[in-house]
Amino acid sequence: MFEIAEIEVEQGSCAMWWLGQMGYAIKFAGNKLIYVDAYLSDNPRRTVPPMLTVEEIGEPLLIMGTHNHSDHIDRPIWKEIAEINKDVTFVVPEIHKAGIVSELGIAADRIDGLNDFMSIDCDGLTITGVASAHEFLHKDEDSGLYPFLGFVIECGGITIYHPGDTCRYEGLFPKIKGFKPDVMILPINGRDAVRLESGCIGNLTYQEAADFAGYVKPKLTIPGHFEMFAHNAEDPLLFKEYMRVKYPDLDVKIPDHGAKFVVS
């Protein structure tokens, strides 16, 4: 894992490291490093230990969190990162920006807030927010802001769609197809009444995730959000097998924790 800071990435490629759940380190050519939904805090309920310490993350341009759950916006870790790295910018749904400023003491000019189809540019990276439906497609009626977002990440000719946590909603598939993503990282842990009643809101089932990929047709689809907590898990091999049978022309990768893979 220490290679994240040192590795050089060729033009037209990006290196990716799975950090567990929906967490990723992604590095593009030109030493452009970002983290998305990196969950690095210790927790006795974790089935997978944190992959990195704050001191090991290198010098990222962006730390991104798709929504205000601790395994996506890791507040204690963000506070540490902000204190150690004065140049990093944090990216969140706009609706959460003020709370993060007040609770973590991170200056407002270090936080970029996004909403559905809002974009920012940072040193050749373009990040676009796309509304996600974490069990429900919530929207604040007064502000028009969505509390759950996905991110479309574009850099060096590569486009990655990271939805955070989402279910299918009307119009989501065509939205993402329009970006022509090379890579889709999709949650597959699903949802049910037992989890919803306990406050554990749901995501795509592995079958829905497969149909999402089948509609968009990325070059690579990666399942996620299936292994961190025992009560909220799924077997990624079911997803891979379903893709093999239903969409045999599409590539699938089940990542290994902390192991680098390269997308060209």
N, C-alpha and C positions, 0 to 999 in steps of 0.2 A: 504493500500500500504506500510505502514511502516514495514510490516512483511517480506519484501524481505530480509532485512539485518539480521533479527533474526531467521528466520525459519530454521529448520533442515530438511534435505531431506534424506530419507532412501536409502540404497544401491539398485541399480536396478531401481530407479525412478528419475524423475526430476520434478521440479515445474516450471510452466510457468505463466507469467502475460502479458496480451496484453496491450500495451501502445498506441494503435491506429495505423491506417495505416498498415505498416508492422513491427512496432516496438514491440520487445519482451525483457523482462527480463527472463532469463532461469537459473535455479539453479540446480546443480547436487549434489550428495552426496559428503561429504568432503568440504562443503562450497565453491564449485566451481561455481561462479556466472559470467555470461556474459550478455552483452546487444547487441542486433542486431537491427540496423536501428531505434534506439530510438530517436524519434522526441520530444524534450522537450522544444523547444523555443516557446514563445508566438507568436501568429500571428492572426490578426483580421479576417482572412479568415477561420480559423479553426472552424469546427463545434463541435470539441471535445477538451476540454482544456488539457494542459499538465498534465500527471498523476503524475509526480514527480518533485521535485527540485533536483539540483545537490547535495545538502547536504543529500538527502534522498536515494541516489542510493546504499549506502553501500560501500563495497570494492570489486568491480569486478576484475576478472583477465583480462578480455578482453572487450573492447568496439569496436564493429564491424560495419562497414558501407559498404553496397554492391555496392554503386555507388555515384557519386558526385552530387546528388540533395539534397536540404536542408532538405527534410523530411526523408532522409536516412543517410547522413553524416551531422549532425547538428553542423556546425562549431563553432558558439559561445559557445554552450554547451560543445563541445569537448575541447575547450581552457580552460574553467573553470574546467572541470574534470582533465585535465592534471596538472593544477596548484594546485588543492586540493589533488589529489591522485598521488603520485610520483611513485607508483608501477604498475599502470595499463598499459597494452599494447594495442595499437590501431591496428586494422586489416582493410586493405583497398585493393582495386585493386592496383597492383604495379604501374600502370600508373599514379595514383593520389598521390603517396607517396611524391614525391619531392615537389609538390605544397602545400601539407598540412604542410610539414616541414617548408617551407618558409613563408607561410601565417599565420600559427598558432603558430609558434615558438616551436613546439614540437620536441624534439630531434629525430634524425633519428633512433637511436637504440631503441626507444620506439614504433616504427611503423613497423609492418610486412606487406609486400606487397605480394599479391597472384595473381596468374593467373590461367587459366584453368588447372585443375588437379595438381596444386601445393598445398602442404600441410604444415602446421606447427603443432607442438606439444607444449602444454603448460600445465604442471602439470596434465597430464592424459587426457587432452582434445586434440582431433585431429580435425583441421579445414582444409577442402579441398575446394578450389575454383572451381567453375564450371561456364563456360561462360553463360551469360544470354543475351537474345535478347530483349532489351527495344525498342519495335517496329521493330528495325533492329538489326541484329547480327553484330555490329561494331567490327573491329579489326584493330589496328594500324599496317600497313603493314611493317613499318621499324623495330619496336620492337617486333611484334607478341603479343602485350598485348591487353587485352580486357578491355574496360572501365566499363562494366556492368558485375557483377559477382553474382552468388548465392554461398551459403556456405553449405557444408555438415558438420554437427557438430556431432562428435562421442565421447561419454563418458559413462563409466560404463555400457556398453552393450546397450545403447540407441543411435539411429541414427536419426537425424532431418535434413530435407532438407528445407532450407530457400532460395528461389531463388532471393530475392530482387524483382525487377520488371522484368518481362520477358514475351515474347510471345513464341509460339512453334517454333522450328527450327529443321532442319533435324538432327537427332541423339540425341536430348536432352532427349527424353523419355528413350531410352535404357541406356544412361549414368547414369541417376538417378536410374533406376531399378537395375543397378549393385551394388549400395550401399545398397540396401534393407532397405530403410528408414522405421522407425517405425512411424514417423510423417512427414507430408508434410504441409507446410504453403504456400498457393498459392494465388496470386493476381487474382481478378475476375472482375476488373472494365472495362476490354475490351478496345476498341479503335474505332475511327471513323474519318471521314474526317474533321469534324468541330474541334475536339480536336487537330488533327495532324496539321491542318493549323494554329492553334493558338499557336503551340509549345508545346502542352501537348501530349507527346508521350505515346504510349499505351502498354497494357498488354494482358494477356489471357482473353478471354471472360469466363463467368461462365461455358459455355458448354465445352470449350477447357480445362479449369481447371478440370472439372469432368472427361473428357476423359484421361487426364494426370494421375489423381488418379486411374482411372480404369485400366490403363496400368501397373502402378507401384505396385498397391495394398498395400499401407501402412496400418498400423493398425488404423491410425487416420489421417483425412484430415481436415485442418482448412482454411477457406477462409479469405482473408485479402484485404486491399487496396480498401475498398468499401464505406468509410464513412467520411473521413477527410475533403474533399472539395466538395462543393455542385455540382460543374460543372464536377466532375470526380468520380461519385458514381455508385453503383449498389446495388440491393437488395439481400442480402445473402440468403434469404429464397428461391429464385429461384434456387440458386446453391444447397441448401440442398434438395429441392424437386426433382431436376433433378438427383442428386445422389441416392436418395431413389428409384426412378423408374428405372434408368439405371444400377446402381451398388448397389443393395440392401444389399449386404454382407459387404459393407465397411462403417465404422463409420465416421461420420462428427460431428464436433463441431463448432458452432458459438460462439465465445468467448464473454465475457462481459469485458468492459473496466476496467482494474485495478483489476479484480478478479482472484485469484489464481485457477489453476487447475493442477492436478497431472497426469503425464504419467508414467506408470510402464511397 
